[in-house]
Amino acid sequence: MRQLFQSGLVALLAALLVTATLSGCNTTGTAPTPQAIVYQTLATTKAVVDNAEKFYGAEVVQGRVAVARQKEIDARIVEFHTAFGLAVQLAKKDFTAITPSTVQELADALVLLINNQN
């Protein structure tokens, strides 16, 4: 059990490092571009989408996203998280498992929509 926890922690740290490397330290207020994203594991996918969602949330708070666009993005967020949750269940909560292509496609679409939300 301890070894499983340690391997999970190592995987999570590796995913965060990959995310930080691919998206950069995002101090300029720009979302990561889909071209720079590589989904290798469920943990990496989650970290990338979480980063995009944080950017989106900040944009909403600052009033930079139209209400109609928010509804569209929010619907895609729900769609992604539903599919992602199912993928995690199918992987028996192994976040080091490869991201299924359908989940990757939803993540790509969501990040792209967030990037082009204006």
ABEGO torsion letter per residue (X at the ends): XAAAAAAAAAAAAAAAAAAAAAAEBBAAGBBBBAAABBBABAAAAAAAAAAAAAAAAAAAAAGABBAAAAAAAAAAAAAAAAAAAAAAAAAGGBAABBBBAAAAAAAAAAAAAAAAAX
